[in-house]
Amino acid sequence: MIVMKFGGSSVAGAEKIRRVAAIVKSRAAKNPVIVASAFRGVTDELLALAKDALKGDASRIALLRKTHEQAAAELGVDFKPLSPLFDELTELVHGIGLLKELTPRTRDRLAGFGERFSTRLIAAAFTKEGIPARQVDADAAGLLTDDRFESAAPLPEAEAALKKYFSTIKELPVVTGFIGRTKTGEATTLGRNGSDFSATIIGAALGAEEVQIWSDTDGIMTADPRLVPKALPIAALSFDEACELAYYGGKVLHPHTLVPAMRKNIPVRVLNTFKPDHPGTEIVPNAQKGAAAVKSIAFKRHQAIVTVSSPRMLAGPGFLARIFSAFAKNDVDVDMIATSEVSVSATTSGAKDLEQLKADLSGEFEVGVAKDKAVICVVGDGIQATPGVAGDVFSALKGARVNVFMISQGASKNNIAFVVENDAVQRAVEALHARFFSA
């Protein structure tokens, strides 16, 4: 059995859904389970609708309905199964407008409608194409999560619940990605682009032979092709390499995707819906022998550096504990850390409100925040064991006249991460790609 996840770009319109049906039919012997995203752009429209609802504006509902009615008509399937969902959406939006309140809990409930819409149409289209299919809401199937709305994580008991549910289904399951449910029945989401995470959660629960992530690229690339048009697909990555790329801004995978697959040693393959014969990128437990030291370059823009300093830190115990307890108290995630005798610097999202963190630390420390930064990460399992890689990285940056504000390498054997200005990302990534991947 395999799990096949199709992203929004793969199911954006009737022609593409028929293409997906042909791909699924060609793999019918492997007993696939399908996980699907919302149609491209629909989740963004739903989140914009949530904001509009605070002002009493529900006009986007008509546009969303038209999009899905048109898709149903082009596919030649019935729109009626979606009508109760649009009634539910209308009622929810009306409630937001009346209360003038939009909580993460409500936003999650609203954001999940896209997958509930798309999977009903996709399942109907598959059945029409001769593939008997059943639409499945993942939350109803047992994808239980914690209550961290907008970034929920699966609960341990979800695995048994999913396994039990899917054992009863005879048709091809077409499952909502992205959404789950708390034990008390509240709708949750796994975070933006969370459908690939849904796929590996389900794959781990069902003991899949492989989880396939289908998108509009030839796999995971040596760099973001929007910055580097000559970026190349990578044949294979280790779990560790792929995790680093996802965490540091790689666009193909959700950051938590690989955790369930790693736990069960299930390979994950990233494939192109529009080139189904392309081998894509295989993600496996261990690195290949003899592979290149550097595999890819990832980046995250709009980061901030928080620097905490005090001369009293010199040889003083407990300072780090006090600093990072303040980060935890304020729910500030940390990506990179660098320390000296009298200071600690850490990176976090630049969108985070850091004023309370500064206030909590300022009584004991000097605190500075520098925003409009970006983290760039050079990834490869061979980096630590290959002499000269760090020298090549910083030589390339020097040649591109890119200033580096912070560096981290020692914590990981497979990456070199550093911080630059937001507007230096293009120059930096182009220079690094030319250094490591030019023929």
C-alpha positions in Angstrom: 0.0 0.0 0.0 1.2 3.5 -0.8 0.0 7.0 0.2 -0.2 9.6 -2.6 -0.6 13.2 -1.6 -1.5 15.8 -4.3 -1.0 19.5 -3.6 -3.1 22.4 -4.7 -1.2 22.9 -7.9 -1.9 19.3 -8.9 -5.7 19.5 -8.5 -6.3 23.1 -9.8 -9.0 22.5 -12.3 -10.8 19.7 -14.1 -8.0 18.9 -16.6 -5.5 18.5 -13.8 -7.8 16.3 -11.7 -8.2 14.0 -14.7 -4.4 13.9 -15.0 -4.2 12.9 -11.3 -6.9 10.2 -11.9 -4.7 8.7 -14.6 -1.7 8.7 -12.4 -3.7 7.0 -9.6 -5.1 4.4 -12.0 -1.6 3.5 -13.1 -0.7 2.7 -9.5 -3.9 0.9 -8.6 -2.0 -2.4 -8.0 -0.3 -0.7 -5.0 -3.7 0.0 -3.2 -3.2 3.7 -2.9 -4.7 6.0 -0.3 -5.1 9.6 -1.7 -4.5 12.7 0.4 -5.5 16.0 -1.3 -5.1 19.7 -0.6 -7.5 22.4 -1.3 -7.6 23.8 -4.9 -4.8 26.3 -5.4 -5.5 29.6 -3.8 -8.6 28.5 -1.9 -7.0 28.4 1.5 -5.7 32.0 1.0 -9.2 33.0 0.0 -10.7 31.4 3.1 -8.2 33.2 5.4 -9.0 36.5 3.6 -12.7 35.8 4.1 -12.0 35.4 7.8 -10.6 38.9 8.0 -13.4 40.3 5.8 -16.0 38.7 8.1 -14.8 40.9 11.0 -16.1 43.8 8.9 -19.3 42.1 8.0 -18.2 41.3 4.4 -19.0 37.8 3.2 -18.7 38.4 -0.5 -15.9 35.9 -1.0 -18.2 33.1 -0.3 -19.9 33.6 -3.6 -16.6 33.6 -5.4 -15.5 30.4 -3.6 -18.9 28.8 -4.5 -18.5 29.8 -8.2 -15.0 28.3 -8.3 -16.2 24.9 -7.0 -19.5 24.9 -9.1 -17.4 25.5 -12.2 -15.0 22.7 -11.3 -18.0 20.3 -10.7 -19.5 21.3 -14.0 -16.2 20.8 -15.9 -15.7 17.4 -14.2 -19.3 16.4 -14.9 -20.1 15.6 -11.3 -22.8 16.8 -8.9 -22.1 19.9 -6.8 -24.9 19.0 -4.3 -22.6 17.3 -1.7 -20.9 20.7 -1.3 -24.0 22.7 -0.6 -24.3 21.8 3.1 -20.7 22.8 3.5 -21.3 26.2 2.0 -24.3 26.6 4.3 -22.0 25.8 7.3 -19.4 28.2 6.0 -21.9 31.0 5.6 -23.2 30.4 9.2 -19.6 30.5 10.6 -18.8 33.7 8.7 -22.0 35.3 9.9 -21.1 34.4 13.5 -17.6 36.0 13.1 -19.3 39.2 11.9 -21.8 39.3 14.8 -19.2 38.7 17.5 -16.4 40.8 15.8 -14.0 38.2 17.0 -11.7 35.9 15.1 -9.7 33.4 17.3 -7.2 30.8 16.1 -9.8 28.1 16.9 -12.3 29.8 14.5 -9.7 30.4 11.9 -8.7 26.7 11.9 -12.3 25.7 11.4 -12.7 28.1 8.5 -9.4 27.3 6.8 -10.2 23.6 6.6 -13.2 24.0 4.3 -10.9 24.0 1.2 -9.9 20.4 1.7 -13.5 19.4 2.5 -14.6 21.0 -0.8 -11.8 19.6 -3.0 -11.9 16.0 -1.8 -15.6 15.6 -2.5 -15.2 16.7 -6.1 -12.0 14.7 -6.6 -13.6 11.5 -5.2 -16.6 12.0 -7.5 -14.3 12.6 -10.5 -12.3 9.5 -9.8 -15.5 7.4 -9.6 -16.6 8.9 -12.9 -13.3 8.0 -14.4 -13.8 4.3 -13.4 -12.0 4.4 -10.0 -14.6 3.7 -7.3 -13.6 6.3 -4.6 -14.9 7.4 -1.2 -14.3 10.9 0.2 -12.9 10.8 3.8 -12.6 13.7 6.3 -9.3 12.9 8.1 -10.6 14.2 11.4 -13.6 11.9 11.3 -11.3 9.1 10.3 -9.3 9.5 13.6 -6.7 12.1 13.0 -6.7 13.4 16.5 -4.5 16.3 17.4 -3.6 18.5 20.3 -5.2 21.9 20.6 -2.4 24.1 19.3 -4.6 25.7 16.7 -3.0 26.6 13.4 -0.1 24.3 14.0 -1.5 21.2 15.6 0.4 17.9 16.1 -1.1 14.4 16.0 -1.8 12.6 19.3 -0.4 9.1 19.9 -3.8 7.5 19.8 -4.4 8.8 16.3 -2.4 6.0 14.8 -4.7 3.2 16.1 -7.8 5.2 15.3 -6.8 5.8 11.7 -5.7 2.1 11.2 -9.1 0.9 12.4 -11.1 3.3 10.3 -9.2 2.6 7.0 -9.5 -1.1 7.5 -13.2 -0.8 6.9 -13.0 1.0 3.5 -13.2 -1.0 0.3 -13.2 1.9 -2.2 -10.2 4.2 -3.0 -10.0 6.7 -0.1 -9.7 10.4 -1.0 -8.7 12.0 2.3 -8.6 15.6 3.4 -5.1 16.9 4.0 -4.2 19.7 6.5 -7.1 19.1 9.0 -7.6 17.2 12.2 -9.7 17.3 15.3 -9.1 17.6 19.1 -10.5 15.0 21.5 -13.3 17.4 22.3 -14.2 17.7 18.6 -12.7 21.1 17.8 -11.4 21.5 14.2 -7.6 22.0 13.9 -5.1 22.4 11.1 -1.5 21.1 10.9 -0.2 24.4 9.7 0.1 25.9 6.2 1.1 23.3 3.6 0.2 20.6 6.2 -1.3 18.1 3.7 2.1 16.4 3.2 2.3 16.0 7.0 -1.2 14.4 6.9 0.1 12.0 4.3 3.0 10.7 6.4 0.8 10.5 9.5 -1.6 8.3 7.6 1.2 6.4 5.9 2.8 5.6 9.3 -0.5 4.5 10.7 -1.2 2.2 7.8 2.3 0.8 7.4 2.7 2.2 3.9 5.4 0.9 1.6 6.1 4.5 0.5 4.6 8.0 0.8 4.5 10.0 -2.4 4.3 13.8 -2.4 3.1 15.0 -5.8 3.6 18.7 -6.7 4.6 20.8 -9.7 8.4 20.3 -9.4 10.8 17.5 -10.4 11.5 16.8 -6.7 13.5 18.6 -4.2 15.9 21.0 -5.9 19.5 22.2 -5.3 18.0 25.7 -4.7 14.7 27.5 -5.0 14.2 27.6 -8.8 12.5 31.0 -8.5 15.9 32.4 -7.4 18.1 30.0 -9.4 16.5 29.0 -12.7 19.4 26.5 -13.2 18.6 24.6 -10.0 18.8 20.8 -10.4 16.6 18.0 -9.0 18.2 15.9 -6.3 18.0 12.1 -6.9 18.2 11.1 -3.2 18.4 12.7 0.3 18.7 11.2 3.7 15.9 11.9 6.3 18.3 14.2 8.1 19.1 16.3 5.0 15.5 16.6 4.0 14.5 17.6 7.6 17.1 20.4 7.6 15.9 21.7 4.2 12.3 21.7 5.3 13.1 23.4 8.6 15.2 26.1 7.1 12.7 27.1 4.4 12.7 24.5 1.7 9.4 25.0 -0.1 8.5 21.4 -1.1 7.9 19.8 2.3 6.1 20.9 5.5 8.7 21.0 8.3 7.2 18.2 10.3 6.4 15.9 7.3 9.2 13.4 7.8 8.8 12.7 11.5 6.1 10.0 11.2 8.0 8.4 8.2 11.3 8.4 10.1 9.7 6.7 13.0 8.6 3.8 10.8 11.5 4.0 8.2 9.0 4.6 5.4 10.6 6.1 2.3 9.1 9.4 1.0 9.3 10.3 -2.7 8.7 13.8 -4.1 7.3 13.6 -7.6 6.0 15.9 -10.4 2.4 15.5 -11.3 3.1 17.0 -14.8 6.0 14.6 -15.4 4.8 11.4 -13.8 7.7 9.3 -15.3 10.3 11.5 -13.7 12.0 9.7 -10.8 11.8 12.7 -8.5 13.6 12.7 -5.2 13.7 9.7 -2.9 14.1 10.4 0.8 15.5 7.5 2.7 16.9 6.7 6.2 20.6 7.0 5.4 22.8 9.0 3.1 24.2 7.5 0.0 27.9 6.6 0.0 30.0 8.8 -2.3 27.3 11.5 -2.6 28.3 15.2 -2.9 29.0 16.9 0.3 26.5 19.7 -0.4 23.0 18.7 -1.6 21.0 21.9 -1.5 20.6 25.5 -0.3 17.6 26.7 1.7 16.6 30.0 3.2 14.0 31.7 5.4 13.4 35.5 5.0 11.9 37.9 7.5 13.8 36.6 10.6 15.0 38.5 13.6 18.2 38.3 15.7 17.7 38.7 19.5 20.9 39.5 21.3 21.0 39.2 25.1 24.2 40.4 26.8 25.6 41.2 30.2 29.2 41.3 31.5 28.0 39.3 34.5 27.5 36.3 32.2 31.3 35.8 32.4 31.7 32.4 34.1 28.3 32.8 35.8 26.1 29.7 36.1 22.4 29.8 35.3 22.4 32.7 32.8 21.4 30.6 29.8 18.6 28.9 31.8 17.2 32.3 32.7 17.4 33.6 29.2 15.7 30.7 27.5 13.0 30.3 30.2 12.0 33.9 29.1 11.9 32.7 25.4 9.7 29.7 26.4 7.4 31.9 28.6 6.8 34.1 25.6 6.4 31.3 23.1 9.3 32.5 21.0 10.8 29.7 18.9 14.5 29.7 18.3 16.2 28.5 15.1 19.9 29.3 15.6 22.0 30.1 18.6 25.5 31.7 18.9 27.2 32.5 22.2 30.2 34.4 23.5 31.5 35.0 27.0 29.1 37.9 27.5 26.3 37.5 25.0 23.8 35.1 23.4 22.3 35.6 20.0 19.3 33.7 18.7 17.2 33.9 15.6 13.4 33.7 15.4 10.6 34.7 13.1 10.6 38.5 12.4 6.8 38.5 12.5 6.8 37.6 16.2 6.0 40.4 18.7 9.1 40.5 20.8 8.3 43.4 23.0 7.3 41.4 26.0 10.3 39.1 25.7 12.5 42.3 25.7 10.7 43.6 28.8 11.1 40.3 30.7 14.8 40.2 30.0 15.7 43.9 30.3 15.7 44.0 34.1 18.8 41.7 34.1 20.3 42.0 30.6 20.8 44.3 27.7 18.6 43.2 24.9 18.8 44.1 21.2 16.6 43.0 18.3 17.6 43.3 14.7 14.9 42.5 12.1 14.8 42.2 8.3 17.3 39.4 8.4 17.3 36.0 6.6 18.7 32.6 7.5 20.5 30.7 4.8 21.4 27.0 5.2 23.8 24.9 3.1 22.8 21.3 3.6 24.6 18.0 3.0 25.5 14.9 5.1 29.1 15.2 4.0 29.7 18.7 5.1 31.4 18.0 8.4 33.6 15.3 7.0 34.7 17.2 3.9 37.6 19.7 4.3 37.1 23.2 2.9 33.3 23.3 2.6 33.0 26.2 5.1 35.8 28.0 3.4 34.1 27.7 0.1 30.8 28.9 1.5 32.2 32.1 3.0 34.5 32.7 0.0 31.5 32.6 -2.3 29.7 35.1 0.0 32.7 37.4 0.1 32.8 37.4 -3.7 29.1 38.3 -3.8 29.7 41.1 -1.3 27.3 39.6 1.2 27.8 40.5 4.9 27.2 37.7 7.5 25.8 38.6 10.9 25.7 35.2 12.6 27.0 31.7 11.9 26.1 28.2 13.2 27.6 24.9 12.3 28.8 22.9 15.3 25.3 21.7 16.4 24.8 19.7 13.2 27.0 17.5 11.1 25.0 18.3 7.9 24.5 22.0 7.7 26.2 25.4 7.8 23.6 28.1 8.7 24.2 31.9 8.7 22.3 35.1 8.8 22.3 37.9 6.2 20.1 40.9 5.3 16.8 40.0 3.6 17.8 41.8 0.4 21.1 39.9 0.2 19.4 36.4 -0.2 19.3 36.5 -4.0 23.0 37.3 -4.3 24.0 34.8 -1.6 22.0 31.9 -3.0 23.1 32.5 -6.6 26.8 32.7 -5.5 26.6 29.5 -3.4 24.8 27.6 -6.1 27.4 28.6 -8.7 30.1 27.5 -6.3 28.7 24.0 -5.5 26.6 23.0 -8.5 28.1 24.6 -11.6 29.4 22.0 -14.1 
